[in-house]
């Protein structure tokens, strides 16, 4: 697989994406319906312990 980025450009893009995600991951438990915002893609629901967690980066939602 080839990339159109140089290694340095790829690293910078990955860092920018990580910064955009910090304190910005909306999480939703598909078992107990809990919702929370986290800094990373959490693997388990803090309320029920389920691993059925949906994660969406908040910056992907359009501003109205």
Secondary structure, 3 states (H helix, E strand, C coil): CCCCCCHHHHHHHHHHHHHHHCCCEEEEECCCCCEEEECCCCCCCCCCCCCCEEEEEHHHCCCC
